[in-house]
Amino acid sequence: MLKKLLKQNIKTKGLQIKPGLKAASLDIAQISDINSLVYPLEDAKLNTYIPTVSIGDKVKKGQVIAEAENAHGLKILAALDGVIETIDEVKAPLPQKITPALIIKPDNKKYWFDDVFFNIDVKLDEYPKEMIFEKIVQANIQGLGGGLFLSAKKILGSNIEHIVLNAVECEPILNCDEAVLYNYLAEVLAGGIFLKNAAKAKTITIVLKENKKDLINHISHFVKNNEQFNGINLATVPDLYPSGAEKEILKHVFNTKLTSAQHATDHGFLMQNVMTCVSIFRAVTCDLPQLERVFSVFGKNIESPTNLVAPIGVTVEDILAFLKIDSNKVDSIRIGGLMMGEDIVKGTSRKHSALLKSSNGIILNTYEDKEVSECINCGECVKACPVDLVPNKMFKAAQADDFNSSYLKNLSECMNCNLCNYVCPSNIDLVGMFKYAKQQKAMIQEEQKRAEYINNLTQKKIERTKFEKQEKERIKQERKLARQKRLEEKQKKEQETNETTA
Amino acid sequence: MKPLLSLKNDTHKIMFEVIISLIPAILYKVYIFGWLGAFSLITLIATALITEKALSKILQIKSDLGDYSSLITAILLFLALNCNMHAFIYIMASLVAIGLGKIVYGGFAKNIFNPAMVGWCFVMISFPQYMTKHIDYNNSINFIDSLRVFFSFYNIDSLTQATPLTQYKHDQGLFDSNCMIATLNILTLIGGLYLIAKRVISYIFPLFISLGVIVALFTFDYELFAASSLFFLYGPIILAAFYIITDPVSSPSLVKSQMVYSFMIGFVSILIAKLGVFPIGVAFAVLLMNSINFILDKVFNKGVNYETK
């Protein structure tokens, strides 16, 4: 009893962030004209992709055009029929860097989204487990929440008991998941049930923000009125940023604390974004690969923010043209959410900045130049940090390249939520420094591993040569002894023969 | 980095708020001590700013926040020092506070000790005869006399009296019935509460320093009510609680260590008053705790335990 009470005290820490921006409407619009599709051959997680097609090749919708070099199973699929225009020639701007890209010119400019709706007569439990898994693999389904984990890999995790459908969207203003829930609720839940069957899990829980009362009512009504979905639970988390992170949800809803080295699957939880569930539903019932995603477009001075569905790879230029926004009036483009997203490099062509699989929003005109001053040690970041780190001291340690400092011991717990940057009165880019420190730490570890490996080898060599030397000595000794024995025997014999002759 | 969100606090704004909140106390102190008050204030501020500018230029330290912080240091020195001293002493106090307290460590936000307290301690140890007395504000001194007092070593013993704390130290009991110092402290308190309301400083510091003082008074057998009203109303505790120990640069950043830090300052101040020759030892306690606040942070940081794999 006491343990239970104590456990309930684990609270989500965070902040309510309410910027003065207009949220997008909950209808999902379809993009109509597509001039080109751009696929950067590198992603935010430093995976590089190698194209499997060459310039001038005709590709079909859903065809594999590139495969990841170092991460097994990651692929890029063509979202439309078309011709490969260029490879590697053009650089596509990603947040904070520029990478080579592959460009497809679609045959048909007009685009429409194949809507697939859930049919009540279909019995979801009749789909066999193996088939669901195979189709998820075939459709190249990755988590659309931003992690880009392969769903198939998550299902393979042993002993999964609970499926968690994440619809929290703690990023301020963003509401594409909410729009998906309003428009494709049955498909989301059906996808959840497929996941449950494939992973042999016991429960499904859908997690929402507390303050979205209408949506909660809508879902609970829907679940009650449909027999197939009766077992699905609803859970809520407080309206704070970053309560939608995987670890925060597990901490708040399921009282499970993860360390940085663990994944949710290690504790029997499989968490998927709701949009991924729609992809799974489409893949399992109609063999449609994951080619599209829903995202919000909004920003400063944007009068009609919209939720859009578009194929992955569509350019920002096409999106702006569709929304009738004058491209010259847009000074900055942020891909991702307001807090965790990053501005694409300034001065790069909008023709080549593409919608990525992980981008849940495209935010315009939010870049502000801020004057940076010294850290006065005010402790605002310490109060704000959701994982109880000490950002100001960590910053100073990282600045001094003191990676052995006790403050940097738990650096891997930092999930780059950017709250410390947000509250810092001196506008210091703490998270940037932590990213640098993480890289450095990883490099140091690798170096250590290599040094250890080499050390091991040399140690072994020394031992071997020592052993060989000993062995040689031993053999020498033995031979010496043998020779002496032989000599003695010879002498004995000679003596004997001498005696006998005498 | 901060997208579209109205700034809650900005470092410049924080500094500005601190200065704003000190204005009533400054004006009142100048009012009660007359021309001598005004002279000392001007001398302290001018010396602080000149020192900051000159040393920054020599050492090539670039910081626009440094000027603000020097101004605050000078104001705090003004509120902490008595107004009966020679100009030279004020110049020394400011010079030591900015030069030895701040610039030698590499400029603003890199100092370990609170600059104002470094300056104050220097003056306290070098010129103790001035520090235990203050101008008797019942005698008003005119402009010419004030100038003469300020710029020559003119004996003004006839014009001064012991501070209430000194009186208490020597006579045990019987203190100044004049409530001007108490009013000054109350104005400081109001400024401090304003800062708490504006979320510039945390309430933890004043709360725990008071706790520390009260616990110390209790342990050392002081007459609890009389002594605490003396230390809080006529002593420097309020100034320290809201303005000195809350200096973010020289205080710890974890809440738990802030608690220990302020409690210990309160306790050690009274300990020094009880055992030492000084009427109260806030400044020494602050310097002592400044020097170990890094250790405090390290100790309490280990309270956050993630399994390391």
Boltz contact constraints between the chains, C-beta under 6 A:
constraints:
  - contact:
      token1: [A, 19]
      token2: [B, 4]
      max_distance: 6.0
  - contact:
      token1: [A, 19]
      token2: [B, 5]
      max_distance: 6.0
  - contact:
      token1: [A, 259]
      token2: [B, 306]
      max_distance: 6.0
  - contact:
      token1: [A, 259]
      token2: [B, 307]
      max_distance: 6.0
  - contact:
      token1: [A, 261]
      token2: [B, 309]
      max_distance: 6.0
  - contact:
      token1: [A, 338]
      token2: [B, 3]
      max_distance: 6.0
  - contact:
      token1: [A, 366]
      token2: [B, 3]
      max_distance: 6.0
  - contact:
      token1: [A, 366]
      token2: [B, 4]
      max_distance: 6.0
  - contact:
      token1: [A, 373]
      token2: [B, 11]
      max_distance: 6.0
  - contact:
      token1: [A, 373]
      token2: [B, 65]
      max_distance: 6.0
  - contact:
      token1: [A, 374]
      token2: [B, 108]
      max_distance: 6.0
  - contact:
      token1: [A, 374]
      token2: [B, 109]
      max_distance: 6.0
  - contact:
      token1: [A, 376]
      token2: [B, 11]
      max_distance: 6.0
  - contact:
      token1: [A, 376]
      token2: [B, 109]
      max_distance: 6.0
  - contact:
      token1: [A, 376]
      token2: [B, 248]
      max_distance: 6.0
  - contact:
      token1: [A, 376]
      token2: [B, 249]
      max_distance: 6.0
  - contact:
      token1: [A, 377]
      token2: [B, 248]
      max_distance: 6.0
  - contact:
      token1: [A, 377]
      token2: [B, 249]
      max_distance: 6.0
  - contact:
      token1: [A, 377]
      token2: [B, 253]
      max_distance: 6.0
  - contact:
      token1: [A, 378]
      token2: [B, 248]
      max_distance: 6.0
  - contact:
      token1: [A, 379]
      token2: [B, 253]
      max_distance: 6.0
  - contact:
      token1: [A, 382]
      token2: [B, 253]
      max_distance: 6.0
  - contact:
      token1: [A, 388]
      token2: [B, 304]
      max_distance: 6.0
  - contact:
      token1: [A, 390]
      token2: [B, 301]
      max_distance: 6.0
  - contact:
      token1: [A, 392]
      token2: [B, 253]
      max_distance: 6.0
  - contact:
      token1: [A, 410]
      token2: [B, 306]
      max_distance: 6.0
  - contact:
      token1: [A, 413]
      token2: [B, 306]
      max_distance: 6.0
  - contact:
      token1: [A, 421]
      token2: [B, 1]
      max_distance: 6.0
  - contact:
      token1: [A, 422]
      token2: [B, 2]
      max_distance: 6.0
  - contact:
      token1: [A, 425]
      token2: [B, 9]
      max_distance: 6.0
  - contact:
      token1: [A, 425]
      token2: [B, 10]
      max_distance: 6.0
  - contact:
      token1: [A, 425]
      token2: [B, 11]
      max_distance: 6.0
  - contact:
      token1: [A, 426]
      token2: [B, 11]
      max_distance: 6.0
  - contact:
      token1: [A, 429]
      token2: [B, 1]
      max_distance: 6.0
